[in-house]
Amino acid sequence: MRDLDRDSVEKNYARALGVAEIGLKTGVEPFREPEKSWGSGSTDVAEVSWITPTTSLSVASEPEGTPGHHWAAVACAGTSIAHKCLQTAAKVMAATGLDIIQDPKLLQKMRNEWLSKTKGKPYVSPLPPDLQPPVKK
């Protein structure tokens, strides 16, 4: 499908969702550290971040104004919008990995920052070690 046709399909899709025609975010927001120890979503990354340096990436995957946790957001996964999102995320992750591989000092700087922030405190799960999932056998 030509890009012009794809853009028309995407715009029509956004209109059908009933959101304002703002489009997708296209800029790069500056890096910022979280103000608190939690982010905007629920993931297991908090557990991982106590074990190794961690970062995250968000890429526009739906028209601005699409309600989160809504069928419209889920339905965007089957559109060319999502395909563009995945391509962009893959490029950023690959470029980041390449930067780290090519610059061992960068990796050491990341590890030093992580060590400074965790202050040598080992990760301890808040769940009791003998806790078993409530699964019927």
C-alpha positions as CSV (number, residue, x, y, z in Angstrom):
1,M,0.0,0.0,0.0
2,R,1.4,3.4,-0.9
3,D,2.2,5.7,2.1
4,L,-0.5,8.3,0.9
5,D,-3.1,5.5,0.9
6,R,-1.9,4.3,4.3
7,D,-2.1,7.8,5.8
8,S,-5.7,8.1,4.6
9,V,-6.6,4.7,6.1
10,E,-4.9,5.8,9.4
11,K,-6.7,9.1,9.5
12,N,-10.1,7.5,8.7
13,Y,-9.4,4.9,11.5
14,A,-8.6,7.7,14.0
15,R,-11.8,9.5,13.0
16,A,-13.8,6.3,13.5
17,L,-12.4,6.1,17.0
18,G,-14.0,9.5,17.7
19,V,-10.8,11.1,19.0
20,A,-9.7,14.6,17.9
21,E,-7.6,14.7,14.8
22,I,-4.3,15.4,16.5
23,G,-2.4,12.5,14.9
24,L,0.5,10.6,16.3
25,K,3.3,12.1,18.4
26,T,6.2,12.6,16.1
27,G,8.8,14.4,18.4
28,V,11.3,12.9,20.7
29,E,10.7,13.8,24.3
30,P,13.8,14.5,26.4
31,F,14.9,11.8,28.8
32,R,13.8,12.4,32.3
33,E,14.1,10.4,35.5
34,P,10.8,9.4,37.1
35,E,9.7,11.7,39.9
36,K,8.6,8.7,42.0
37,S,9.5,5.0,42.1
38,W,6.6,4.1,39.9
39,G,5.8,4.8,36.3
40,S,2.7,5.1,34.2
41,G,2.0,1.4,33.8
42,S,2.2,-1.9,35.4
43,T,5.1,-4.1,34.5
44,D,7.7,-6.4,36.0
45,V,10.5,-4.0,35.2
46,A,10.7,-2.8,38.8
47,E,11.9,-6.2,39.8
48,V,14.5,-6.3,37.0
49,S,15.7,-2.8,37.8
50,W,17.0,-4.0,41.2
51,I,19.1,-6.7,39.5
52,T,20.6,-4.8,36.5
53,P,20.6,-1.3,34.9
54,T,17.2,-0.8,33.2
55,T,15.6,1.7,30.9
56,S,12.3,1.9,29.0
57,L,11.1,3.2,25.7
58,S,7.6,4.4,24.6
59,V,6.7,4.8,21.0
60,A,3.4,6.2,19.7
61,S,1.2,3.3,18.8
62,E,-2.3,4.9,18.6
63,P,-3.7,8.3,17.8
64,E,-3.4,10.9,20.6
65,G,-6.5,11.0,22.6
66,T,-7.2,7.2,22.3
67,P,-8.4,6.1,25.8
68,G,-6.0,3.6,27.5
69,H,-7.4,0.2,28.4
70,H,-10.1,0.6,25.7
71,W,-11.0,-1.5,22.7
72,A,-9.8,1.3,20.4
73,A,-6.2,1.1,21.8
74,V,-6.2,-2.6,21.4
75,A,-7.6,-2.4,17.9
76,C,-4.7,-0.2,16.9
77,A,-2.4,-3.2,17.2
78,G,-3.8,-4.5,13.9
79,T,-3.1,-1.3,11.9
80,S,-0.2,0.1,10.0
81,I,0.2,2.6,12.9
82,A,1.3,-0.3,15.1
83,H,3.6,-1.6,12.3
84,K,5.3,1.8,12.2
85,C,5.5,1.8,16.0
86,L,7.3,-1.6,16.0
87,Q,9.7,-0.5,13.3
88,T,10.6,2.6,15.2
89,A,11.0,0.8,18.5
90,A,13.2,-1.9,16.9
91,K,15.5,0.7,15.3
92,V,15.9,2.6,18.6
93,M,16.6,-0.6,20.6
94,A,19.1,-1.8,17.9
95,A,20.9,1.5,17.8
96,T,21.1,1.6,21.6
97,G,22.5,-1.9,21.7
98,L,25.1,-1.0,19.1
99,D,26.1,2.1,21.1
100,I,26.6,0.0,24.2
101,I,28.6,-2.7,22.4
102,Q,30.8,-0.2,20.7
103,D,31.5,1.9,23.9
104,P,32.4,-0.2,26.9
105,K,32.8,3.0,28.9
106,L,29.1,3.7,28.4
107,L,28.2,0.3,29.8
108,Q,30.5,0.9,32.8
109,K,28.9,4.3,33.3
110,M,25.4,2.8,33.3
111,R,26.5,0.1,35.8
112,N,28.1,2.8,38.1
113,E,25.0,4.9,38.0
114,W,22.9,1.9,38.9
115,L,25.2,0.9,41.7
116,S,25.1,4.5,43.0
117,K,21.2,4.5,43.0
118,T,20.8,1.1,44.5
119,K,23.5,1.9,47.1
120,G,24.5,-1.8,47.3
121,K,21.1,-2.7,48.7
122,P,20.3,-6.2,47.5
123,Y,16.9,-6.9,46.0
124,V,14.5,-8.7,48.4
125,S,11.1,-9.8,47.1
126,P,8.2,-8.4,49.1
127,L,6.6,-11.8,48.7
128,P,7.3,-14.5,51.4
129,P,9.7,-17.1,50.0
130,D,7.4,-20.0,50.8
131,L,4.4,-18.4,49.0
132,Q,2.8,-20.8,46.5
133,P,0.4,-19.7,43.7
134,P,-3.2,-20.6,44.4
135,V,-3.4,-23.2,41.6
136,K,-5.6,-26.3,41.9
137,K,-3.7,-29.5,41.4
